[in-house]
């Protein structure tokens, strides 16, 4: 496997949309990949020189940035949060659309006018801090990997910053979106060194780019 390409894909919401895009570019996982009961992290593909790894979205970026995987697919939220120097995102795949937003309790949310400090629950501390810094506010970020919506109710933080798609989860937890930080879509990411040294990586980038162009033109 030393000469194999490793392609990293995220667990969760993006993967179902990504699989048809991957297939059109020639990245097709083995049959067992689609078995929901299969907890393996590594999978063969129809290419003898390529394997897939299926990991958490934040880990996709880490594996690719450090060269453990040569390519992958991940949301632009992850790319912006980490800002790895060795990560290149050459293709917007136009899938996995959502946005990153600030939300607060619909009833009882305190105004931030004139505030200099806020406590915010989020999985995105870097993006959150930068957003509030632009308003002259210091954000104390409480790092959570899930269940952000209950943080205000339990008194952990007055606001949250999280991904929003339809807004249903916010409404069901008595929250309302107050500002939009970042529009998000899934991107093809590659390791910069691998792109320069392995022609297979460059060929796959062109395959994904061509597919994106065809879909845009359709």
N, CA, C and O of each residue as an XYZ file, in Angstrom:
872
protein
N       0.815     -1.212      0.000
C       0.000      0.000      0.000
C       0.856      1.272      0.000
O       0.307      2.374      0.008
N       2.176      1.145     -0.008
C       3.016      2.328      0.121
C       2.853      3.279     -1.062
O       3.008      4.491     -0.910
N       2.537      2.728     -2.257
C       2.397      3.568     -3.434
C       0.939      3.879     -3.734
O       0.625      4.435     -4.786
N       0.042      3.523     -2.811
C      -1.378      3.766     -3.022
C      -1.730      5.210     -2.716
O      -1.121      5.850     -1.858
N      -2.714      5.703     -3.427
C      -3.324      6.977     -3.088
C      -4.340      6.745     -1.977
O      -5.052      5.741     -1.977
N      -4.403      7.660     -1.046
C      -5.408      7.601      0.008
C      -6.327      8.799     -0.134
O      -5.879      9.946     -0.129
N      -7.614      8.522     -0.259
C      -8.634      9.551     -0.465
C      -9.514      9.568      0.773
O     -10.126      8.556      1.115
N      -9.584     10.714      1.451
C     -10.320     10.823      2.711
C     -11.709     11.407      2.485
O     -11.865     12.417      1.798
N     -12.709     10.765      3.068
C     -14.082     11.262      2.958
C     -14.674     11.418      4.356
O     -14.287     10.698      5.276
N     -15.608     12.353      4.522
C     -16.166     12.610      5.848
C     -17.383     11.755      6.147
O     -18.197     11.484      5.264
N     -17.502     11.337      7.381
C     -18.744     10.746      7.836
C     -19.810     11.839      7.864
O     -19.488     13.019      8.002
N     -21.056     11.455      7.734
C     -22.110     12.433      7.947
C     -22.735     12.999      6.700
O     -22.808     12.341      5.663
N     -23.188     14.244      6.819
C     -24.135     14.824      5.873
C     -23.609     14.963      4.452
O     -24.385     14.849      3.503
N     -22.313     15.206      4.275
C     -21.789     15.453      2.931
C     -21.642     14.171      2.124
O     -21.753     14.198      0.898
N     -21.394     13.053      2.790
C     -20.948     11.848      2.094
C     -21.950     11.355      1.052
O     -21.549     11.006     -0.058
N     -23.237     11.316      1.380
C     -24.223     10.814      0.416
C     -24.229     11.643     -0.862
O     -24.389     11.099     -1.955
N     -24.056     12.957     -0.730
C     -23.999     13.813     -1.922
C     -22.666     13.660     -2.655
O     -22.600     13.819     -3.874
N     -21.617     13.355     -1.914
C     -20.283     13.277     -2.514
C     -20.089     12.013     -3.354
O     -19.367     12.045     -4.350
N     -20.712     10.919     -2.975
C     -20.448      9.645     -3.644
C     -20.717      9.671     -5.153
O     -19.886      9.162     -5.906
N     -21.838     10.239     -5.639
C     -22.021     10.305     -7.099
C     -20.969     11.176     -7.783
O     -20.531     10.863     -8.890
N     -20.563     12.260     -7.138
C     -19.526     13.129     -7.698
C     -18.209     12.365     -7.795
O     -17.515     12.425     -8.810
N     -17.877     11.651     -6.729
C     -16.665     10.848     -6.726
C     -16.690      9.803     -7.836
O     -15.691      9.600     -8.527
N     -17.837      9.141     -8.007
C     -17.948      8.083     -9.016
C     -17.699      8.633    -10.417
O     -17.036      7.992    -11.232
N     -18.230      9.818    -10.694
C     -18.019     10.401    -12.033
C     -16.565     10.764    -12.268
O     -16.120     10.845    -13.414
N     -15.819     10.984    -11.189
C     -14.386     11.290    -11.320
C     -13.526     10.023    -11.258
O     -12.301     10.098    -11.359
N     -14.168      8.861    -11.092
C     -13.429      7.604    -11.078
C     -13.035      7.105     -9.710
O     -12.188      6.217     -9.605
N     -13.627      7.649     -8.647
C     -13.336      7.200     -7.283
C     -14.564      6.457     -6.773
O     -15.539      7.068     -6.336
N     -14.502      5.124     -6.836
C     -15.668      4.290     -6.510
C     -15.294      3.316     -5.396
O     -14.400      2.492     -5.589
N     -15.947      3.384     -4.243
C     -15.601      2.490     -3.135
C     -16.070      1.069     -3.361
O     -16.968      0.814     -4.162
N     -15.440      0.136     -2.634
C     -15.848     -1.260     -2.674
C     -17.284     -1.392     -2.161
O     -17.817     -0.487     -1.518
N     -17.886     -2.524     -2.458
C     -19.303     -2.742     -2.148
C     -19.616     -2.580     -0.658
O     -20.646     -2.003     -0.312
N     -18.764     -3.067      0.214
C     -19.028     -3.013      1.648
C     -19.057     -1.619      2.235
O     -19.496     -1.428      3.369
N     -18.591     -0.638      1.469
C     -18.562      0.736      1.956
C     -19.952      1.249      2.302
O     -20.107      2.060      3.215
N     -20.953      0.783      1.583
C     -22.312      1.305      1.745
C     -23.084      0.615      2.870
O     -24.214      1.002      3.171
N     -22.499     -0.376      3.477
C     -23.155     -1.077      4.580
C     -23.089     -0.213      5.834
O     -22.006      0.033      6.365
N     -24.253      0.250      6.313
C     -24.292      1.157      7.465
C     -23.732      0.503      8.726
O     -23.284      1.196      9.638
N     -23.756     -0.832      8.781
C     -23.245     -1.539      9.955
C     -21.734     -1.714      9.917
O     -21.128     -2.121     10.908
N     -21.126     -1.408      8.781
C     -19.681     -1.583      8.624
C     -18.955     -0.406      9.292
O     -19.081      0.736      8.849
N     -18.209     -0.686     10.341
C     -17.516      0.366     11.082
C     -16.035      0.487     10.694
O     -15.265      1.158     11.381
N     -15.648     -0.153      9.612
C     -14.268     -0.029      9.148
C     -13.959      1.415      8.789
O     -14.852      2.178      8.418
N     -12.709      1.780      8.898
C     -12.273      3.125      8.548
C     -11.567      3.172      7.204
O     -11.456      4.239      6.599
N     -11.092      2.036      6.733
C     -10.355      1.960      5.473
C     -11.068      1.022      4.515
O     -11.522     -0.051      4.912
N     -11.169      1.428      3.241
C     -11.903      0.659      2.245
C     -11.141      0.641      0.929
O     -10.488      1.615      0.554
N     -11.238     -0.475      0.246
C     -10.681     -0.563     -1.100
C     -11.593      0.187     -2.071
O     -12.732      0.519     -1.743
N     -11.071      0.446     -3.270
C     -11.870      1.052     -4.334
C     -11.737      0.196     -5.580
O     -11.032     -0.814     -5.578
N     -12.416      0.602     -6.641
C     -12.303     -0.131     -7.899
C     -10.955      0.112     -8.577
O     -10.629     -0.547     -9.564
N     -10.180      1.046     -8.056
C      -8.813      1.262     -8.525
C      -7.855      0.520     -7.609
O      -7.939      0.646     -6.387
N      -6.958     -0.243     -8.183
C      -6.012     -1.003     -7.370
C      -5.023     -0.100     -6.643
O      -4.429     -0.503     -5.643
N      -4.845      1.129     -7.148
C      -3.855      2.025     -6.547
C      -4.492      3.058     -5.612
O      -3.857      4.059     -5.282
N      -5.738      2.830     -5.180
C      -6.391      3.815     -4.320
C      -7.210      3.138     -3.233
O      -7.868      2.124     -3.463
N      -7.153      3.734     -2.026
C      -8.026      3.312     -0.926
C      -8.744      4.544     -0.390
O      -8.290      5.674     -0.570
N      -9.859      4.309      0.264
C     -10.598      5.369      0.935
C     -10.430      5.227      2.434
O     -10.322      4.118      2.956
N     -10.410      6.361      3.124
C     -10.584      6.353      4.567
C     -11.809      7.208      4.883
O     -12.013      8.267      4.289
N     -12.617      6.733      5.826
C     -13.838      7.443      6.209
C     -13.693      7.879      7.661
O     -13.708      7.053      8.573
N     -13.552      9.190      7.864
C     -13.241      9.737      9.189
C     -14.110     10.976      9.446
O     -14.880     11.389      8.579
N     -13.982     11.554     10.625
C     -14.696     12.788     10.932
C     -14.214     13.915     10.012
O     -13.070     13.919      9.556
N     -15.108     14.864      9.752
C     -14.785     15.928      8.790
C     -13.520     16.684      9.162
O     -12.675     16.929      8.301
N     -13.371     17.064     10.444
C     -12.174     17.789     10.842
C     -10.923     16.949     10.621
O      -9.858     17.492     10.328
N     -11.040     15.636     10.758
C      -9.886     14.757     10.575
C      -9.518     14.599      9.102
O      -8.356     14.355      8.777
N     -10.502     14.737      8.205
C     -10.183     14.713      6.767
C      -9.135     15.774      6.460
O      -8.135     15.490      5.801
N      -9.359     16.988      6.934
C      -8.416     18.073      6.671
C      -7.049     17.791      7.280
O      -6.023     18.092      6.671
N      -7.032     17.217      8.472
C      -5.764     16.929      9.137
C      -4.974     15.860      8.387
O      -3.769     16.012      8.183
N      -5.632     14.789      7.978
C      -4.947     13.725      7.232
C      -4.363     14.260      5.923
O      -3.233     13.931      5.562
N      -5.136     15.083      5.215
C      -4.655     15.597      3.930
C      -3.559     16.633      4.132
O      -2.560     16.620      3.414
N      -3.729     17.520      5.090
C      -2.722     18.567      5.319
C      -1.358     17.979      5.673
O      -0.321     18.521      5.290
N      -1.369     16.866      6.409
C      -0.109     16.260      6.838
C       0.391     15.174      5.885
O       1.405     14.532      6.159
N      -0.308     14.965      4.774
C       0.156     14.033      3.759
C      -0.157     12.587      4.012
O       0.270     11.728      3.240
N      -0.899     12.276      5.081
C      -1.296     10.890      5.319
C      -2.335     10.446      4.300
O      -2.423      9.264      3.968
N      -3.120     11.395      3.804
C      -3.992     11.193      2.645
C      -3.613     12.244      1.620
O      -3.241     13.362      1.976
N      -3.707     11.889      0.355
C      -3.305     12.842     -0.679
C      -4.456     13.767     -1.086
O      -4.232     14.897     -1.521
N      -5.685     13.276     -0.938
C      -6.851     14.033     -1.378
C      -8.012     13.757     -0.436
O      -7.965     12.833      0.377
N      -9.048     14.568     -0.558
C     -10.229     14.326      0.246
C     -11.346     15.290     -0.114
O     -11.194     16.158     -0.973
N     -12.456     15.117      0.556
C     -13.601     16.014      0.388
C     -14.035     16.479      1.766
O     -14.165     15.676      2.690
N     -14.260     17.787      1.902
C     -14.652     18.321      3.195
C     -15.369     19.648      2.980
O     -15.208     20.282      1.938
N     -16.154     20.066      3.959
C     -16.845     21.341      3.870
C     -15.880     22.503      3.995
O     -14.845     22.392      4.651
N     -16.220     23.617      3.366
C     -15.355     24.795      3.437
C     -15.279     25.365      4.848
O     -14.363     26.128      5.154
N     -16.231     25.006      5.715
C     -16.151     25.436      7.114
C     -14.901     24.885      7.782
O     -14.236     25.585      8.545
N     -14.585     23.625      7.493
C     -13.405     22.987      8.078
C     -12.132     23.626      7.545
O     -11.185     23.858      8.296
N     -12.110     23.911      6.245
C     -10.939     24.545      5.636
C     -10.681     25.912      6.269
O      -9.542     26.247      6.596
N     -11.738     26.689      6.437
C     -11.599     28.031      7.001
C     -11.228     27.989      8.482
O     -10.498     28.856      8.962
N     -11.718     27.000      9.199
C     -11.427     26.906     10.635
C      -9.956     26.597     10.879
O      -9.352     27.153     11.796
N      -9.373     25.714     10.067
C      -8.005     25.280     10.316
C      -6.961     26.074      9.540
O      -5.874     26.324     10.062
N      -7.263     26.476      8.308
C      -6.348     27.282      7.502
C      -4.943     26.660      7.435
O      -3.940     27.330      7.683
N      -4.898     25.358      7.093
C      -3.620     24.661      6.956
C      -2.855     25.174      5.734
O      -3.431     25.307      4.655
N      -1.575     25.458      5.896
C      -0.763     25.953      4.783
C      -0.571     24.902      3.694
O      -0.439     25.244      2.519
N      -0.554     23.626      4.076
C      -0.286     22.561      3.111
C      -1.547     22.022      2.451
O      -1.501     21.009      1.752
N      -2.671     22.693      2.670
C      -3.955     22.252      2.131
C      -4.360     23.159      0.978
O      -4.320     24.384      1.091
N      -4.752     22.543     -0.133
C      -5.185     23.287     -1.313
C      -6.579     22.807     -1.674
O      -6.828     21.602     -1.716
N      -7.490     23.736     -1.936
C      -8.885     23.382     -2.249
C      -9.207     23.856     -3.659
O      -9.764     24.941     -3.827
N      -8.864     23.056     -4.692
C      -8.959     23.539     -6.066
C     -10.344     23.495     -6.690
O     -10.581     24.155     -7.702
N     -11.279     22.722     -6.101
C     -12.580     22.556     -6.760
C     -13.718     22.695     -5.748
O     -13.760     21.995     -4.736
N     -14.639     23.612     -6.045
C     -15.895     23.696     -5.301
C     -16.844     22.682     -5.923
O     -17.192     22.802     -7.098
N     -17.266     21.688     -5.152
C     -18.077     20.602     -5.683
C     -19.560     20.950     -5.753
O     -20.344     20.171     -6.296
N     -19.960     22.090     -5.221
C     -21.343     22.567     -5.290
C     -22.327     21.574     -4.656
O     -23.434     21.374     -5.156
N     -21.904     20.960     -3.552
C     -22.772     20.078     -2.770
C     -22.582     20.428     -1.292
O     -21.699     21.211     -0.943
N     -23.407     19.847     -0.436
C     -23.251     20.043      0.996
C     -23.489     21.481      1.440
O     -22.826     21.974      2.352
N     -24.427     22.142      0.797
C     -24.647     23.556      1.095
C     -25.309     23.772      2.461
O     -26.277     23.098      2.813
N     -24.773     24.708      3.203
C     -25.348     25.173      4.459
C     -24.621     26.465      4.810
O     -23.908     27.015      3.971
N     -24.787     26.954      6.023
C     -24.033     28.135      6.419
C     -23.728     28.084      7.906
O     -24.383     27.372      8.668
N     -22.725     28.848      8.303
C     -22.342     28.963      9.704
C     -22.973     30.240     10.248
O     -22.870     31.303      9.636
N     -23.631     30.126     11.413
C     -24.387     31.259     11.912
C     -24.283     31.376     13.426
O     -23.971     30.416     14.131
N     -24.556     32.584     13.897
C     -24.711     32.848     15.327
C     -26.189     32.711     15.658
O     -27.041     33.201     14.916
N     -26.500     32.044     16.776
C     -27.891     31.923     17.217
C     -27.967     32.158     18.714
O     -27.004     31.936     19.449
N     -29.130     32.611     19.148
C     -29.353     32.904     20.566
C     -30.800     32.546     20.916
O     -31.606     32.314     20.015
N     -31.140     32.498     22.196
C     -32.521     32.184     22.576
C     -33.503     33.182     21.978
O     -33.260     34.389     21.987
N     -34.614     32.667     21.459
C     -35.643     33.535     20.889
C     -36.206     34.458     21.948
O     -36.526     35.616     21.680
N     -36.323     33.930     23.154
C     -36.799     34.730     24.278
C     -35.651     34.946     25.257
O     -35.022     33.985     25.700
N     -35.381     36.184     25.589
C     -34.414     36.450     26.658
C     -32.981     36.622     26.213
O     -32.085     36.699     27.054
N     -32.731     36.684     24.894
C     -31.364     36.918     24.437
C     -30.931     38.347     24.732
O     -31.664     39.293     24.442
N     -29.756     38.508     25.301
C     -29.271     39.835     25.665
C     -28.634     40.514     24.456
O     -27.975     39.858     23.649
N     -28.829     41.822     24.330
C     -28.229     42.577     23.231
C     -26.708     42.587     23.370
O     -26.169     42.620     24.477
N     -26.020     42.556     22.206
C     -24.556     42.641     22.245
C     -24.081     44.075     21.998
O     -22.877     44.331     21.958
N     -25.025     45.012     21.833
C     -24.641     46.400     21.609
C     -23.812     46.905     22.791
O     -24.266     46.890     23.935
N     -22.602     47.349     22.498
C     -21.725     47.866     23.537
C     -20.995     46.797     24.326
O     -20.191     47.119     25.201
N     -21.258     45.529     24.034
C     -20.596     44.446     24.774
C     -19.139     44.336     24.337
O     -18.810     44.564     23.173
N     -18.278     43.986     25.277
C     -16.865     43.778     24.948
C     -16.465     42.314     25.088
O     -15.374     41.926     24.669
N     -17.339     41.501     25.675
C     -17.013     40.103     25.943
C     -18.284     39.269     25.860
O     -19.326     39.658     26.387
N     -18.191     38.113     25.192
C     -19.309     37.177     25.104
C     -18.793     35.761     25.287
O     -17.662     35.451     24.912
N     -19.621     34.906     25.864
C     -19.294     33.488     25.915
C     -20.143     32.776     24.863
O     -21.364     32.926     24.829
N     -19.479     32.000     24.004
C     -20.143     31.360     22.873
C     -19.780     29.880     22.843
O     -18.607     29.524     22.953
N     -20.786     29.017     22.694
C     -20.545     27.577     22.542
C     -20.442     27.248     21.057
O     -21.309     27.639     20.276
N     -19.388     26.530     20.659
C     -19.172     26.275     19.241
C     -18.160     25.167     19.009
O     -17.350     24.849     19.880
N     -18.222     24.592     17.827
C     -17.189     23.675     17.349
C     -16.149     24.420     16.520
O     -15.167     23.833     16.065
N     -16.373     25.721     16.328
C     -15.535     26.541     15.438
C     -14.966     27.738     16.194
O     -15.360     28.871     15.916
N     -14.061     27.526     17.133
C     -13.559     28.656     17.924
C     -12.805     29.702     17.106
O     -12.921     30.896     17.384
N     -12.044     29.284     16.112
C     -11.271     30.251     15.335
C     -12.176     31.155     14.501
O     -12.018     32.375     14.510
N     -13.122     30.554     13.781
C     -14.059     31.350     12.990
C     -14.908     32.240     13.886
O     -15.209     33.381     13.536
N     -15.292     31.711     15.044
C     -16.126     32.476     15.969
C     -15.377     33.695     16.498
O     -15.909     34.805     16.502
N     -14.152     33.484     16.940
C     -13.363     34.607     17.465
C     -13.161     35.685     16.399
O     -13.288     36.877     16.679
N     -12.847     35.255     15.174
C     -12.616     36.231     14.105
C     -13.881     37.026     13.797
O     -13.824     38.229     13.546
N     -15.024     36.338     13.820
C     -16.290     37.015     13.547
C     -16.563     38.109     14.571
O     -16.918     39.229     14.202
N     -16.401     37.797     15.849
C     -16.716     38.779     16.878
C     -15.624     39.845     17.011
O     -15.902     40.978     17.402
N     -14.378     39.474     16.681
C     -13.307     40.476     16.697
C     -13.595     41.607     15.715
O     -13.267     42.764     15.981
N     -14.206     41.275     14.589
C     -14.547     42.311     13.604
C     -15.565     43.307     14.160
O     -15.713     44.418     13.651
N     -16.263     42.883     15.218
C     -17.227     43.775     15.871
C     -16.658     44.398     17.143
O     -17.364     45.084     17.881
N     -15.371     44.150     17.389
C     -14.729     44.685     18.575
C     -15.109     43.953     19.849
O     -15.050     44.521     20.939
N     -15.501     42.686     19.710
C     -15.950     41.895     20.861
C     -15.016     40.705     21.054
O     -14.662     40.025     20.091
N     -14.623     40.460     22.287
C     -13.818     39.282     22.605
C     -14.758     38.117     22.886
O     -15.589     38.188     23.791
N     -14.623     37.039     22.106
C     -15.467     35.864     22.284
C     -14.726     34.812     23.094
O     -13.663     34.342     22.688
N     -15.283     34.445     24.232
C     -14.782     33.315     25.008
C     -15.496     32.076     24.488
O     -16.695     31.903     24.711
N     -14.761     31.218     23.800
C     -15.383     30.076     23.128
C     -15.350     28.829     24.009
O     -14.292     28.409     24.476
N     -16.512     28.253     24.222
C     -16.631     26.970     24.906
C     -16.722     25.905     23.823
O     -17.708     25.856     23.088
N     -15.705     25.050     23.713
C     -15.620     24.086     22.614
C     -16.529     22.895     22.883
O     -16.368     22.180     23.872
N     -17.482     22.698     21.988
C     -18.357     21.531     22.016
C     -18.308     20.862     20.656
O     -18.125     21.529     19.637
N     -18.471     19.543     20.635
C     -18.497     18.821     19.366
C     -19.911     18.468     18.924
O     -20.106     17.888     17.856
N     -20.890     18.815     19.741
C     -22.282     18.553     19.402
C     -23.180     19.117     20.484
O     -22.705     19.648     21.488
N     -24.491     18.998     20.269
C     -25.494     19.455     21.243
C     -25.337     20.924     21.596
O     -25.620     21.337     22.720
N     -24.882     21.709     20.626
C     -24.693     23.147     20.851
C     -25.991     23.826     21.283
O     -25.984     24.756     22.090
N     -27.115     23.337     20.723
C     -28.384     24.048     20.892
C     -28.863     24.113     22.336
O     -29.654     24.992     22.679
N     -28.402     23.204     23.188
C     -28.868     23.231     24.577
C     -27.956     24.055     25.484
O     -28.257     24.234     26.664
N     -26.838     24.560     24.942
C     -25.892     25.319     25.766
C     -26.521     26.567     26.383
O     -26.298     26.815     27.568
N     -27.304     27.375     25.637
C     -27.921     28.551     26.273
C     -28.917     28.180     27.365
O     -28.949     28.814     28.419
N     -29.729     27.158     27.116
C     -30.733     26.754     28.100
C     -30.089     26.313     29.408
O     -30.638     26.556     30.483
N     -28.922     25.662     29.323
C     -28.250     25.154     30.515
C     -27.297     26.188     31.124
O     -26.634     25.907     32.123
N     -27.229     27.354     30.539
C     -26.397     28.413     31.096
C     -24.923     28.289     30.782
O     -24.101     28.979     31.384
N     -24.575     27.414     29.842
C     -23.166     27.244     29.490
C     -22.644     28.429     28.685
O     -21.499     28.848     28.855
N     -23.485     28.963     27.813
C     -23.103     30.101     26.977
C     -24.368     30.823     26.544
O     -25.429     30.212     26.419
N     -24.253     32.113     26.318
C     -25.418     32.881     25.917
C     -25.777     32.735     24.462
O     -26.919     32.976     24.071
N     -24.785     32.332     23.633
C     -24.985     32.179     22.203
C     -24.259     30.942     21.700
O     -23.389     30.392     22.375
N     -24.633     30.522     20.509
C     -23.924     29.424     19.864
C     -23.513     29.864     18.462
O     -24.110     30.769     17.880
N     -22.497     29.218     17.941
C     -22.152     29.325     16.526
C     -22.115     27.909     15.982
O     -21.344     27.072     16.452
N     -22.959     27.644     14.981
C     -23.069     26.276     14.484
C     -23.528     26.303     13.022
O     -23.919     27.339     12.485
N     -23.462     25.112     12.400
C     -23.946     24.966     11.038
C     -25.462     25.026     11.020
O     -26.127     24.486     11.904
N     -26.003     25.690     10.005
C     -27.450     25.790      9.829
C     -27.782     25.396      8.398
O     -27.177     25.888      7.446
N     -28.757     24.498      8.262
C     -29.222     24.109      6.939
C     -30.641     24.625      6.734
O     -30.854     25.586      5.995
N     -31.608     23.991      7.386
C     -33.003     24.434      7.264
C     -33.424     25.333      8.414
O     -34.415     26.056      8.302
N     -32.685     25.300      9.523
C     -33.055     26.082     10.698
C     -34.011     25.364     11.628
O     -34.381     25.900     12.673
N     -34.417     24.150     11.259
C     -35.391     23.413     12.070
C     -34.865     23.112     13.464
O     -35.593     23.265     14.446
N     -33.611     22.688     13.564
C     -33.045     22.344     14.873
C     -33.003     23.559     15.787
O     -33.264     23.447     16.985
N     -32.677     24.714     15.229
C     -32.683     25.932     16.036
C     -34.084     26.210     16.574
O     -34.267     26.452     17.767
N     -35.057     26.173     15.687
C     -36.430     26.473     16.106
C     -36.928     25.500     17.161
O     -37.599     25.896     18.114
N     -36.598     24.229     16.989
C     -37.063     23.223     17.942
C     -36.450     23.401     19.321
O     -36.981     22.897     20.310
N     -35.328     24.121     19.389
C     -34.658     24.363     20.668
C     -34.795     25.814     21.138
O     -34.042     26.275     21.995
N     -35.766     26.522     20.563
C     -36.059     27.866     21.021
C     -35.011     28.896     20.679
O     -34.870     29.895     21.384
N     -34.265     28.669     19.596
C     -33.196     29.589     19.198
C     -33.552     30.286     17.894
O     -34.356     29.788     17.105
N     -32.949     31.429     17.684
C     -33.145     32.175     16.451
C     -31.783     32.625     15.919
O     -30.918     33.054     16.682
N     -31.607     32.522     14.612
C     -30.362     32.969     13.983
C     -30.291     34.486     14.006
O     -31.262     35.164     13.671
N     -29.136     35.019     14.403
C     -28.983     36.472     14.485
C     -27.961     37.023     13.496
O     -28.028     38.200     13.141
N     -27.029     36.211     13.050
C     -26.105     36.677     12.017
C     -25.487     35.487     11.290
O     -25.295     34.410     11.854
N     -25.190     35.723     10.030
C     -24.622     34.691      9.152
C     -23.126     34.952      9.030
O     -22.711     36.057      8.681
N     -22.327     33.945      9.316
C     -20.869     34.119      9.299
C     -20.263     33.692      7.971
O     -19.410     34.390      7.422
N     -20.706     32.535      7.448
C     -20.006     31.946      6.309
C     -20.938     31.026      5.543
O     -21.575     30.157      6.137
N     -21.028     31.207      4.217
C     -21.727     30.250      3.362
C     -20.779     29.091      3.059
O     -19.589     29.298      2.819
N     -21.312     27.879      3.072
C     -20.472     26.681      3.036
C     -20.895     25.757      1.897
O     -22.081     25.603      1.607
N     -19.908     25.153      1.266
C     -20.138     24.052      0.327
C     -18.970     23.090      0.447
O     -17.935     23.431      1.019
N     -19.132     21.891     -0.090
C     -18.057     20.898     -0.016
C     -17.004     21.171     -1.080
O     -17.320     21.576     -2.199
N     -15.756     20.944     -0.715
C     -14.630     21.185     -1.632
C     -13.769     19.928     -1.768
O     -13.655     19.132     -0.836
N     -13.173     19.770     -2.932
C     -12.090     18.803     -3.094
C     -10.842     19.434     -2.499
O     -10.496     20.565     -2.840
N     -10.167     18.717     -1.618
C      -8.917     19.222     -1.056
C      -7.786     18.274     -1.406
O      -7.986     17.066     -1.529
N      -6.595     18.833     -1.566
C      -5.424     18.024     -1.896
C      -4.240     18.510     -1.075
O      -4.184     19.666     -0.655
N      -3.307     17.614     -0.859
C      -2.045     17.964     -0.237
C      -1.157     18.621     -1.296
O      -0.965     18.062     -2.376
N      -0.626     19.785     -0.997
C       0.134     20.545     -1.993
C       1.345     19.771     -2.519
O       1.622     19.781     -3.718
N       2.058     19.108     -1.621
C       3.242     18.357     -2.051
C       2.847     17.206     -2.967
O       3.518     16.944     -3.966
N       1.747     16.511     -2.624
C       1.292     15.395     -3.456
C       0.876     15.875     -4.838
O       1.120     15.195     -5.834
N       0.253     17.039     -4.901
C      -0.169     17.576     -6.195
C       1.035     17.838     -7.096
O       0.967     17.634     -8.308
N       2.135     18.291     -6.498
C       3.334     18.610     -7.281
C       4.107     17.366     -7.703
O       4.761     17.365     -8.746
N       4.036     16.308     -6.900
C       4.920     15.165     -7.124
C       4.231     13.927     -7.707
O       4.909     13.038     -8.222
N       2.902     13.854     -7.636
C       2.211     12.645     -8.090
C       1.237     13.008     -9.206
O       0.228     13.663     -8.943
N       1.513     12.601    -10.443
C       0.630     12.957    -11.563
C      -0.782     12.394    -11.422
O      -1.722     12.921    -12.018
N      -0.938     11.320    -10.633
C      -2.288     10.763    -10.429
C      -3.178     11.749     -9.686
O      -4.381     11.829     -9.938
N      -2.576     12.496     -8.772
C      -3.332     13.486     -8.017
C      -3.784     14.607     -8.944
O      -4.942     15.023     -8.901
N      -2.885     15.091     -9.770
C      -3.237     16.154    -10.712
C      -4.328     15.685    -11.674
O      -5.227     16.455    -12.013
N      -4.254     14.431    -12.115
C      -5.268     13.900    -13.036
C      -6.639     13.837    -12.366
O      -7.654     14.130    -12.999
N      -6.671     13.459    -11.105
C      -7.943     13.401    -10.390
C      -8.516     14.796    -10.157
O      -9.728     14.993    -10.249
N      -7.656     15.755     -9.859
C      -8.139     17.134     -9.716
C      -8.820     17.573    -11.009
O      -9.892     18.178    -10.972
N      -8.202     17.271    -12.151
C      -8.796     17.656    -13.433
C     -10.109     16.928    -13.679
O     -11.027     17.501    -14.265
N     -10.216     15.660    -13.236
C     -11.470     14.917    -13.401
C     -12.587     15.548    -12.575
O     -13.706     15.696    -13.066
N     -12.302     15.919    -11.339
C     -13.304     16.589    -10.505
C     -13.647     17.967    -11.065
O     -14.808     18.378    -11.053
N     -12.634     18.674    -11.554
C     -12.871     20.011    -12.105
C     -13.752     19.932    -13.353
O     -14.650     20.754    -13.536
N     -13.495     18.948    -14.202
C     -14.291     18.784    -15.417
C     -15.744     18.434    -15.084
O     -16.669     18.923    -15.734
N     -15.937     17.589    -14.073
C     -17.298     17.243    -13.672
C     -18.035     18.463    -13.137
O     -19.207     18.670    -13.451
N     -17.359     19.264    -12.335
C     -17.983     20.474    -11.798
C     -18.356     21.434    -12.923
O     -19.409     22.070    -12.877
N     -17.494     21.540    -13.931
C     -17.779     22.432    -15.074
C     -18.975     21.933    -15.877
O     -19.800     22.729    -16.326
N     -19.072     20.615    -16.058
C     -20.211     20.051    -16.799
C     -21.518     20.316    -16.064
O     -22.524     20.671    -16.679
N     -21.497     20.143    -14.747
C     -22.721     20.365    -13.975
C     -23.116     21.842    -13.987
O     -24.300     22.173    -14.042
N     -22.130     22.713    -13.935
C     -22.428     24.146    -13.963
C     -23.017     24.567    -15.307
O     -23.879     25.442    -15.381
N     -22.527     23.921    -16.367
C     -22.998     24.278    -17.720
C     -24.362     23.679    -18.041
O     -25.059     24.155    -18.937
N     -24.742     22.632    -17.307
C     -26.016     21.930    -17.615
C     -27.231     22.790    -17.280
O     -28.366     22.357    -17.476
